[in-house]
């Protein structure tokens, strides 16, 4: 009987350990597609079907016991308009450890300073597609000539090590270093990113700072909801080696009425101090109808007015011509899963 009891105890202990070691994996994603009429001021209008940052992802977590967890996220983008790939995890590929101390992240992921500022106030289409915020700039210069030589997420999304604090009274922060790996016998370059968020009831505040090779940006953001109205704004200050400095502002608003959402936002990027006539303005009007918590139909009109040496915005098949205004009228469907 004693041997049987010992065996039962061992089996129970093994079962407990196995349960603790089990990991859960979730498949998630977004399919977001529009039909649009796009036009630069000196070109003919073009009507087509466009992908709006559709993606599929896998995330999982394993309970290691004593409050410690291991996790991963793998996220790939694809073309929802034509099914194009390939399915590589360029959007996000990270492994992490979390516990009472916070979270340590390693891998490929977007700068948190962007999520703490520009993304947070982009309410109508998740800062994707032709109505995405064209004026927010990360501190990486991709070429010479005009303000168009930037890309979103340019701080470098790969080779990153990050630490995220626990949440204290609605406050959390994250800092990361990205390693721009170079050829042997050359100096490595590092990018730095800091983000802070405070969420308490209807008020949400954020701040971000990032730097790479002497180029840097700082931003402040606020969002407030009262009743059916949500108002948001952010301010960004850039300081670049080649272009000098500039200020960038954006205001956004949403009015919710049942399943309907009415959106308006406007952004203004002042001229770079070393590049005359490089200012631009962007404004968007949008309407969303939420068929469910995961599915909506929507429409928007967006317009970007560029000065002679500014080339913000894009159209499929175009090459960001300086001084050309851009506009797009879109109707779309978005489904989250």
Protein Blocks (a to p, Z undefined) as FASTA:
>chain_A
ZZmmmmmmmmmmmmmmmmmmpccddddddddddddddddfkbccddddddehiacddddd
ddebjhiacdddddddddfknopacdddkkbccdddddfkopadedjdddfklmmmmmmm
mmknoogajkbcfkbccdddfbehiamlccehklopghiacdddddeehiacdddddddd
ddehiacdddddddddddehjbccddddddeehiacddddddddehjbccdddddddddf
klopaddddddddddehjbccddddddddddfklghiaccdddddddddfbfkbccdddd
ddddddfkbcedjdehiahighiacddddddddddZZ
